[in-house]
Amino acid sequence: MTPLHIAMIGVPAHGHMNPHLPVLAELVARGHRVEVTTPAGFAPAVAATGATVLPVTSVLPAEDRGETWPDDPVAGMARFLDEGIHVLPQGRAALDDDRPDVLLGDIGAYPARVLAHQWSRPFVQLSPTYVAWASYEQDMADVLDGLRAAPGYTAYHERFAAWLAAEDVELDVDAFAGRPPRAVVLVPRAMQPHAEDVDPHRYTFVGPALAVRAHQERWPVPDRPVLLVSLGSAYSAPPAFYRACLDAFADLDRDVVVKVGPAVDPDTLGALPPNATVHRWVPQLSVLAHASAFVTHAGMGGCSEGLWHGVPMVAVPQAVDQFANADRLVELGVAHRLDAGATPDELRSAVVTLETSPQVAAHCAALRAELRHAGGAAGAADVIEAEAAATR
């Protein structure tokens, strides 16, 4: 097709940027001109896809500097609204004289949908987590009512509605934030609640776009299986949890790789067992290629990467959607759920049970095969091209 001008409003958080990078690379490889707004911290990763970086500033927590997201869900939602209000004028200034054919945005990239509305351009959401199904509001009424009753929610909602009105976006907040006109869902369909009730005309599941990353990331091939402990970038466990993992796995014939992130000082964990190493960051997807088990916070990115490699997981959720994700992994027969206060004996027992179960191995293999054939970055690019073609 005729090359497109595609613009993405980036959300500078690992769980909201990294899943989309292979899609950007695929679009560039197809000959499209791709531009992405992003602050300096994510500029190298965006540029590596071949996309053009449009520099902006951000008010989101700088995860690589150890800044963390709030545990309170209303405060977390407000951070995305703050970011949207802050980035919208920057995105408009960068693109107004050369408006794109189609705009892309993560679930938290509110300026992308605002600009698409104002410029009469198609908007395609790239969702790094599960999406709303037909009866979502009714099925989740207890959770949603509790959220709406939480301190600060009314003020947040009113501020969001006022911003949309000021930008002449005639949608209520819930429809704007939760019901995109078109979306590519970059998670395993198996992780989607009520998948049979998701609108196929609005949402297309292509699974995680991990094939490119799998070829790019490198971790030395070990002499024995790896046991990876990694609880994400935005949220992290206390040092005592990592110490419990080191003690739990010290006598296993495994290379124990512990990633603590920027918020935990490795020196606070004490002496390491001979089979363990501690890192602030690892190329997680590459490490998982050699793993026999994965202790994860059950963020959707970690879930997808574990399922991609068919690795059984010990899910230790910390916040937001991780609790539901952990429960879903258990339902799928590929995980055991613990909390951050788990003892070394509980951690060790969970890992050994998962690693030695033929049923767990069979479930992991089936889901691995499903993800490899879901479409990935190529499937996402097909949807984006089709949306642009339909409006040309």
Secondary structure, 3 states (H helix, E strand, C coil): CCCCEEEEECCCCHHHHHHHHHHHHHHHHCCCEEEEEECHHHHHHHHCCCCEEEECCCCCCCHHHCCCCCCCHHHHHHHHHHHHHHHHHHHHHHHCCCCCCEEEECCCCHHHHHHHHHHCCCEEEEECCCCCCCCHHHHCHHHHHHHHCCCCHHHHHHHHHHHHHHCCCCCCHHHHHHCCCCEEECCCHHHCCCHHHCCCCCEEECCCCCHHHHHHCCCCCCCCCEEEEECCCCCCCCHHHHHHHHHHCCCCCCEEEEECCCCCCHHHHCCCCCCEEEECCCCHHHHHCCEEEEEECCCHHHHHHHHHCCCCEEECCCCCCHHHHHHHHHHCCCEEECCCCCCHHHHHHHHHHHHCCHHHHHHHHHHHHHHHCCCHHHHHHHHHHHHHHHHC
